[in-house]
Amino acid sequence: MIRSTQGIVHGKTIELVEDLGVADGQRVEVQIKLIPVDGSWGAGLRRCAGALAGEWSDEDDRILAEIHDQRKQDRRKGISE
């Protein structure tokens, strides 16, 4: 049987993303092919944020812009003499 799947390396262990249906203890031969990763700045954030892309609305953008504007306001109290 030849089958392809993906996994994540943790030291000497490879955690597979799916169950192979192979008996525990069965010897197997493994070939490794690295999956290219987008190394540009923010790539990880884009991969994570992409999960909610279908849920995001213009209202969410408005709320975040409002929060951003509020954070820029100077709210420090002056020293009274």
Steps between C-alpha positions, in 0.01 A plus 500: 500500500634847411326801649580870532403720792636802681640539848689727736847421632555514878861398560526136390120458483274583205139577597277404206193705417287189450478139616664268248304196607823305557537265795694636799858373486493435123834585339480749213737675263487880508602746228518867597405785265506847652195718439610853405393768745440862407771670705389857439412723793144435620454171311415312821245763595341483156473120527332531841277793411391330180290262707261788579511671160147387416366634831659848485273794421521873434364551852804315640728736304307799634534379861875441466547844341308658788718320758812610312384864497416490872847367584663789313317764709704669771311440825770602743392748760697819528677588822312773685711749694 
